[in-house]
């Protein structure tokens, strides 16, 4: 299970992130696909200080997200990185008292003592204040971010709970994602959306990312944890059961019993592979719909739709680089990288898009192809879709070869 979790989180970063073991001086060299030298940012903690959550004086009701220091309502429960019980991706050390620091014999009682480095960068790192970039929390800063973001990448975390996801993401892998969505529908924002989180390779600079708590999708003929995670409760009703040895799952609702939106596993094909997956929880869908609508309001370039083929159906494989570059809207992680399948075949794209459109006062339209997907496709695939065996682009555009499809969001 530990090996699976270490490659499980739906993230691929950029720049100088390193495994905590290396930062602790263990003498271990851990290679993460496409990562670059730490010399790129010699003083990362000074260059990217932890900001205050919001502009001083702005009232907050507990449902707002933060963009360039400004509050935007969602209608869903949102826990910020600065809130009690929040997950702080700005924190340079370990969030949890256990992890690699404890394994290395370090001071596990003091998470701040281990591996002080950042796990994110700016959306436009070439623009510094000295070069004329707008100051943080200014109206110009908000306008700059609104002009950059035009994609919303949806992952499942393959960890099952947001608490475990952040432990793997932040403490063990040194990566980040803007939002985590727990089984009870709680949204955790870990970074201001002005930041460039490390979650989806070539999409990082222009996207917002969310990790939805879910154990994942698996090949029907192979091993999977579905039998232990989805169990029959009282009266036969199916419930989701994180491993008891994990202790407190960290839900904001203490007595919450998570259940999938559909009681039977869903079979489907992504990236040309047959996969089996249970659905997400109704609470997750309700929160995601509200968050999607809020993001589409904040970012005018973000279309409330997903990649469609010429027949108006979901594109079920990675977009070609040309199509990706011209695409704006919602994306699955599998649309970005050839070795990913999240959020999986059970994810209800139309439920999310139509629900968000209703909140935006848009009339849900009949499925139609995205104009950006009208170009010629690869023989044997839908238009605009690259064959699974083709090469991919890494974190910042470097050429890589895809590995095997993983039931996860890891790089």
HELIX and SHEET records of a PDB file:
HELIX    1   1 UNK A    2  UNK A    6  1                                   5    
HELIX    2   2 UNK A   20  UNK A   23  1                                   4    
HELIX    3   3 UNK A   38  UNK A   40  5                                   3    
HELIX    4   4 UNK A   44  UNK A   47  1                                   4    
HELIX    5   5 UNK A  100  UNK A  103  1                                   4    
HELIX    6   6 UNK A  111  UNK A  113  5                                   3    
HELIX    7   7 UNK A  129  UNK A  131  5                                   3    
HELIX    8   8 UNK A  139  UNK A  148  1                                  10    
HELIX    9   9 UNK A  162  UNK A  166  1                                   5    
HELIX   10  10 UNK A  167  UNK A  172  3                                   6    
HELIX   11  11 UNK A  201  UNK A  206  5                                   6    
HELIX   12  12 UNK A  226  UNK A  229  1                                   4    
HELIX   13  13 UNK A  234  UNK A  236  5                                   3    
HELIX   14  14 UNK A  244  UNK A  246  5                                   3    
HELIX   15  15 UNK A  282  UNK A  298  1                                  17    
HELIX   16  16 UNK A  321  UNK A  326  1                                   6    
HELIX   17  17 UNK A  333  UNK A  336  1                                   4    
HELIX   18  18 UNK A  349  UNK A  359  1                                  11    
HELIX   19  19 UNK A  371  UNK A  373  5                                   3    
SHEET    1   A 2 UNK A  64  UNK A  67  0                                        
SHEET    2   A 2 UNK A  70  UNK A  73 -1                                        
SHEET    1   B 6 UNK A  78  UNK A  80  0                                        
SHEET    2   B 6 UNK A 187  UNK A 189  1                                        
SHEET    3   B 6 UNK A 179  UNK A 181 -1                                        
SHEET    4   B 6 UNK A 207  UNK A 212  1                                        
SHEET    5   B 6 UNK A 151  UNK A 156  1                                        
SHEET    6   B 6 UNK A 329  UNK A 332  1                                        
SHEET    1   C 2 UNK A 120  UNK A 122  0                                        
SHEET    2   C 2 UNK A 195  UNK A 197 -1                                        
SHEET    1   D 2 UNK A 230  UNK A 232  0                                        
SHEET    2   D 2 UNK A 238  UNK A 240 -1                                        
SHEET    1   E 2 UNK A 266  UNK A 270  0                                        
SHEET    2   E 2 UNK A 273  UNK A 277 -1                                        
SHEET    1   F 2 UNK A 392  UNK A 393  0                                        
SHEET    2   F 2 UNK A 399  UNK A 400 -1                                        
END                                                                             
